[in-house]
Amino acid sequence: MGRNPDPNRKRELVQESIPYILTNGVATLSLRPLAAHLDTSARNLLYHFGTSSRLLQLIMDELKTQELESLAEVIGDAKDASEASHIIETHVKRYKDTFKAYVEYALSVPFDTLHRRKYLQEIVNVWTETLSMKLPRSVSESGFVEAEIRAVFGEILLSLALTEDTAQNL
């Protein structure tokens, strides 16, 4: 009987994969180049994660967690909707590759249109809920946060459709 993968090494591999994903994108992810970047083998990645899909899912989950924590730290300083909007806009510009990765992931996995929309809506909901908890009540109850998050993803979807051959997947 074989031994189980080390959970600490698994977390390390996910963390070390993030810069590669942000630089090279999600749509063209291949285990061999990622493994080379991680100084390991594709076989070792399969040992730890089972499939490339599972590895990608864990990377995307970790990206989402990191981004939410990062933005939640600074969004609490907003006094009103205008200030919150500025913070979100600045954050999104700074982490645009991460937001693009969410959209690429939704477009690259074998989802049908309904599941793709559901995945993106789930991200919008998680971001909206997390940020709303950190904002003053007057801002969070206005529907402002959801509108801002939807605008961010809409802009990224549009830029992907205009700059890449992804329009057919929208």
BALOBA-1460 file (C-alpha; in Angstrom, 3 decimals):
// residues 170
<rec num="1" residu="m" x="0.000" y="0.000" z="0.000"/>
<rec num="2" residu="g" x="1.398" y="3.418" z="-0.997"/>
<rec num="3" residu="r" x="1.763" y="6.303" z="1.345"/>
<rec num="4" residu="n" x="-0.534" y="9.316" z="1.282"/>
<rec num="5" residu="p" x="0.648" y="12.652" z="-0.124"/>
<rec num="6" residu="d" x="2.081" y="15.057" z="2.439"/>
<rec num="7" residu="p" x="-0.565" y="17.771" z="3.035"/>
<rec num="8" residu="n" x="2.135" y="20.367" z="3.776"/>
<rec num="9" residu="r" x="3.887" y="19.667" z="0.472"/>
<rec num="10" residu="k" x="0.522" y="19.822" z="-1.280"/>
<rec num="11" residu="r" x="-0.099" y="23.324" z="0.157"/>
<rec num="12" residu="e" x="3.420" y="24.375" z="-0.855"/>
<rec num="13" residu="l" x="2.848" y="23.203" z="-4.423"/>
<rec num="14" residu="v" x="-0.425" y="25.157" z="-4.620"/>
<rec num="15" residu="q" x="1.254" y="28.301" z="-3.239"/>
<rec num="16" residu="e" x="4.238" y="27.965" z="-5.568"/>
<rec num="17" residu="s" x="1.912" y="27.431" z="-8.553"/>
<rec num="18" residu="i" x="0.124" y="30.761" z="-8.125"/>
<rec num="19" residu="p" x="2.806" y="32.994" z="-9.714"/>
<rec num="20" residu="y" x="3.026" y="30.614" z="-12.669"/>
<rec num="21" residu="i" x="-0.757" y="30.718" z="-13.197"/>
<rec num="22" residu="l" x="-0.854" y="34.509" z="-12.939"/>
<rec num="23" residu="t" x="1.967" y="34.863" z="-15.453"/>
<rec num="24" residu="n" x="0.974" y="32.156" z="-17.927"/>
<rec num="25" residu="g" x="-2.785" y="32.064" z="-17.505"/>
<rec num="26" residu="v" x="-5.261" y="29.316" z="-16.834"/>
<rec num="27" residu="a" x="-6.499" y="28.489" z="-20.305"/>
<rec num="28" residu="t" x="-3.224" y="26.972" z="-21.498"/>
<rec num="29" residu="l" x="-2.198" y="25.253" z="-18.254"/>
<rec num="30" residu="s" x="-0.191" y="22.100" z="-18.833"/>
<rec num="31" residu="l" x="1.329" y="19.968" z="-16.104"/>
<rec num="32" residu="r" x="4.800" y="19.540" z="-17.640"/>
<rec num="33" residu="p" x="5.681" y="23.258" z="-17.852"/>
<rec num="34" residu="l" x="4.123" y="23.880" z="-14.430"/>
<rec num="35" residu="a" x="6.075" y="20.960" z="-12.972"/>
<rec num="36" residu="a" x="9.295" y="22.320" z="-14.507"/>
<rec num="37" residu="h" x="8.551" y="25.713" z="-12.913"/>
<rec num="38" residu="l" x="8.057" y="23.946" z="-9.568"/>
<rec num="39" residu="d" x="11.239" y="21.890" z="-10.056"/>
<rec num="40" residu="t" x="9.294" y="18.640" z="-9.828"/>
<rec num="41" residu="s" x="7.677" y="16.206" z="-12.251"/>
<rec num="42" residu="a" x="4.196" y="16.047" z="-13.746"/>
<rec num="43" residu="r" x="3.937" y="12.602" z="-12.182"/>
<rec num="44" residu="n" x="4.597" y="14.081" z="-8.727"/>
<rec num="45" residu="l" x="1.837" y="16.657" z="-9.278"/>
<rec num="46" residu="l" x="-0.555" y="13.867" z="-10.229"/>
<rec num="47" residu="y" x="0.506" y="11.940" z="-7.121"/>
<rec num="48" residu="h" x="-0.388" y="14.916" z="-4.907"/>
<rec num="49" residu="f" x="-3.547" y="16.109" z="-6.694"/>
<rec num="50" residu="g" x="-4.869" y="13.215" z="-8.752"/>
<rec num="51" residu="t" x="-5.735" y="15.359" z="-11.768"/>
<rec num="52" residu="s" x="-4.696" y="18.671" z="-13.262"/>
<rec num="53" residu="s" x="-8.307" y="19.811" z="-12.790"/>
<rec num="54" residu="r" x="-8.088" y="19.237" z="-9.038"/>
<rec num="55" residu="l" x="-4.783" y="21.109" z="-8.845"/>
<rec num="56" residu="l" x="-6.255" y="24.015" z="-10.782"/>
<rec num="57" residu="q" x="-9.346" y="24.072" z="-8.567"/>
<rec num="58" residu="l" x="-7.174" y="24.256" z="-5.433"/>
<rec num="59" residu="i" x="-5.044" y="27.019" z="-6.956"/>
<rec num="60" residu="m" x="-8.153" y="29.026" z="-7.818"/>
<rec num="61" residu="d" x="-9.565" y="28.510" z="-4.309"/>
<rec num="62" residu="e" x="-6.301" y="29.732" z="-2.803"/>
<rec num="63" residu="l" x="-6.212" y="32.763" z="-5.113"/>
<rec num="64" residu="k" x="-9.761" y="33.652" z="-4.090"/>
<rec num="65" residu="t" x="-8.889" y="33.333" z="-0.390"/>
<rec num="66" residu="q" x="-5.759" y="35.478" z="-0.720"/>
<rec num="67" residu="e" x="-7.532" y="38.174" z="-2.713"/>
<rec num="68" residu="l" x="-10.481" y="38.382" z="-0.359"/>
<rec num="69" residu="e" x="-8.235" y="38.648" z="2.676"/>
<rec num="70" residu="s" x="-6.124" y="41.313" z="1.008"/>
<rec num="71" residu="l" x="-9.062" y="43.444" z="-0.088"/>
<rec num="72" residu="a" x="-11.016" y="42.904" z="3.141"/>
<rec num="73" residu="e" x="-8.070" y="44.373" z="5.056"/>
<rec num="74" residu="v" x="-8.186" y="47.681" z="3.202"/>
<rec num="75" residu="i" x="-11.890" y="48.011" z="2.360"/>
<rec num="76" residu="g" x="-12.801" y="48.434" z="6.020"/>
<rec num="77" residu="d" x="-11.134" y="51.866" z="5.921"/>
<rec num="78" residu="a" x="-13.751" y="53.207" z="3.464"/>
<rec num="79" residu="k" x="-16.060" y="55.826" z="4.941"/>
<rec num="80" residu="d" x="-18.524" y="55.971" z="2.036"/>
<rec num="81" residu="a" x="-19.331" y="54.496" z="-1.373"/>
<rec num="82" residu="s" x="-16.974" y="56.834" z="-3.224"/>
<rec num="83" residu="e" x="-14.034" y="55.857" z="-1.061"/>
<rec num="84" residu="a" x="-14.962" y="52.157" z="-1.294"/>
<rec num="85" residu="s" x="-15.170" y="52.445" z="-5.070"/>
<rec num="86" residu="h" x="-11.701" y="53.972" z="-5.201"/>
<rec num="87" residu="i" x="-10.280" y="51.209" z="-2.977"/>
<rec num="88" residu="i" x="-11.876" y="48.459" z="-5.079"/>
<rec num="89" residu="e" x="-10.715" y="50.073" z="-8.339"/>
<rec num="90" residu="t" x="-7.147" y="50.433" z="-7.064"/>
<rec num="91" residu="h" x="-7.127" y="46.876" z="-5.764"/>
<rec num="92" residu="v" x="-8.500" y="45.458" z="-9.004"/>
<rec num="93" residu="k" x="-5.906" y="47.297" z="-11.082"/>
<rec num="94" residu="r" x="-3.197" y="45.943" z="-8.821"/>
<rec num="95" residu="y" x="-4.524" y="42.370" z="-8.992"/>
<rec num="96" residu="k" x="-6.002" y="42.314" z="-12.473"/>
<rec num="97" residu="d" x="-4.179" y="39.084" z="-13.366"/>
<rec num="98" residu="t" x="-5.966" y="37.331" z="-10.510"/>
<rec num="99" residu="f" x="-9.387" y="38.509" z="-11.640"/>
<rec num="100" residu="k" x="-8.508" y="37.505" z="-15.181"/>
<rec num="101" residu="a" x="-7.569" y="34.042" z="-13.889"/>
<rec num="102" residu="y" x="-11.055" y="33.618" z="-12.375"/>
<rec num="103" residu="v" x="-12.662" y="34.387" z="-15.712"/>
<rec num="104" residu="e" x="-10.209" y="32.236" z="-17.686"/>
<rec num="105" residu="y" x="-10.885" y="29.364" z="-15.294"/>
<rec num="106" residu="a" x="-14.632" y="29.674" z="-15.831"/>
<rec num="107" residu="l" x="-14.093" y="29.741" z="-19.588"/>
<rec num="108" residu="s" x="-11.579" y="26.886" z="-19.674"/>
<rec num="109" residu="v" x="-13.189" y="24.191" z="-17.579"/>
<rec num="110" residu="p" x="-15.744" y="22.022" z="-19.336"/>
<rec num="111" residu="f" x="-18.762" y="23.845" z="-17.944"/>
<rec num="112" residu="d" x="-21.889" y="24.363" z="-19.907"/>
<rec num="113" residu="t" x="-23.152" y="27.951" z="-20.016"/>
<rec num="114" residu="l" x="-25.366" y="27.484" z="-16.951"/>
<rec num="115" residu="h" x="-22.505" y="26.130" z="-14.798"/>
<rec num="116" residu="r" x="-20.138" y="28.825" z="-16.056"/>
<rec num="117" residu="r" x="-22.597" y="31.539" z="-15.042"/>
<rec num="118" residu="k" x="-23.178" y="29.791" z="-11.713"/>
<rec num="119" residu="y" x="-19.427" y="29.689" z="-11.020"/>
<rec num="120" residu="l" x="-18.952" y="33.379" z="-11.828"/>
<rec num="121" residu="q" x="-22.073" y="34.293" z="-9.829"/>
<rec num="122" residu="e" x="-20.691" y="32.358" z="-6.863"/>
<rec num="123" residu="i" x="-17.486" y="34.398" z="-7.024"/>
<rec num="124" residu="v" x="-19.492" y="37.629" z="-7.210"/>
<rec num="125" residu="n" x="-21.579" y="36.491" z="-4.223"/>
<rec num="126" residu="v" x="-18.575" y="35.503" z="-2.098"/>
<rec num="127" residu="w" x="-16.804" y="38.782" z="-2.842"/>
<rec num="128" residu="t" x="-19.961" y="40.802" z="-2.244"/>
<rec num="129" residu="e" x="-20.694" y="39.136" z="1.101"/>
<rec num="130" residu="t" x="-17.108" y="39.401" z="2.329"/>
<rec num="131" residu="l" x="-16.682" y="43.034" z="1.344"/>
<rec num="132" residu="s" x="-20.126" y="44.037" z="2.583"/>
<rec num="133" residu="m" x="-19.265" y="42.768" z="6.057"/>
<rec num="134" residu="k" x="-16.240" y="45.057" z="6.147"/>
<rec num="135" residu="l" x="-17.926" y="48.219" z="4.850"/>
<rec num="136" residu="p" x="-20.045" y="50.683" z="6.789"/>
<rec num="137" residu="r" x="-23.682" y="49.557" z="6.804"/>
<rec num="138" residu="s" x="-24.858" y="52.504" z="4.681"/>
<rec num="139" residu="v" x="-22.503" y="51.449" z="1.879"/>
<rec num="140" residu="s" x="-23.012" y="47.697" z="2.125"/>
<rec num="141" residu="e" x="-26.821" y="47.908" z="2.127"/>
<rec num="142" residu="s" x="-26.954" y="50.106" z="-0.967"/>
<rec num="143" residu="g" x="-26.133" y="47.298" z="-3.416"/>
<rec num="144" residu="f" x="-22.982" y="49.216" z="-4.267"/>
<rec num="145" residu="v" x="-20.514" y="46.378" z="-3.640"/>
<rec num="146" residu="e" x="-22.272" y="43.876" z="-5.897"/>
<rec num="147" residu="a" x="-22.517" y="46.473" z="-8.668"/>
<rec num="148" residu="e" x="-18.787" y="47.212" z="-8.377"/>
<rec num="149" residu="i" x="-17.802" y="43.545" z="-8.417"/>
<rec num="150" residu="r" x="-20.084" y="42.851" z="-11.393"/>
<rec num="151" residu="a" x="-18.520" y="45.807" z="-13.223"/>
<rec num="152" residu="v" x="-15.035" y="44.414" z="-12.590"/>
<rec num="153" residu="f" x="-15.879" y="40.991" z="-13.991"/>
<rec num="154" residu="g" x="-17.837" y="42.520" z="-16.868"/>
<rec num="155" residu="e" x="-14.831" y="44.618" z="-17.861"/>
<rec num="156" residu="i" x="-12.535" y="41.594" z="-17.757"/>
<rec num="157" residu="l" x="-14.951" y="39.466" z="-19.788"/>
<rec num="158" residu="l" x="-15.164" y="42.230" z="-22.372"/>
<rec num="159" residu="s" x="-11.386" y="42.655" z="-22.572"/>
<rec num="160" residu="l" x="-10.920" y="38.887" z="-22.972"/>
<rec num="161" residu="a" x="-13.540" y="38.803" z="-25.716"/>
<rec num="162" residu="l" x="-11.848" y="41.684" z="-27.524"/>
<rec num="163" residu="t" x="-8.246" y="40.583" z="-27.126"/>
<rec num="164" residu="e" x="-8.494" y="36.802" z="-27.384"/>
<rec num="165" residu="d" x="-10.558" y="34.251" z="-29.213"/>
<rec num="166" residu="t" x="-12.755" y="33.631" z="-26.167"/>
<rec num="167" residu="a" x="-15.907" y="35.351" z="-27.385"/>
<rec num="168" residu="q" x="-17.331" y="32.021" z="-28.479"/>
<rec num="169" residu="n" x="-17.181" y="30.806" z="-24.858"/>
<rec num="170" residu="l" x="-19.147" y="33.717" z="-23.398"/>
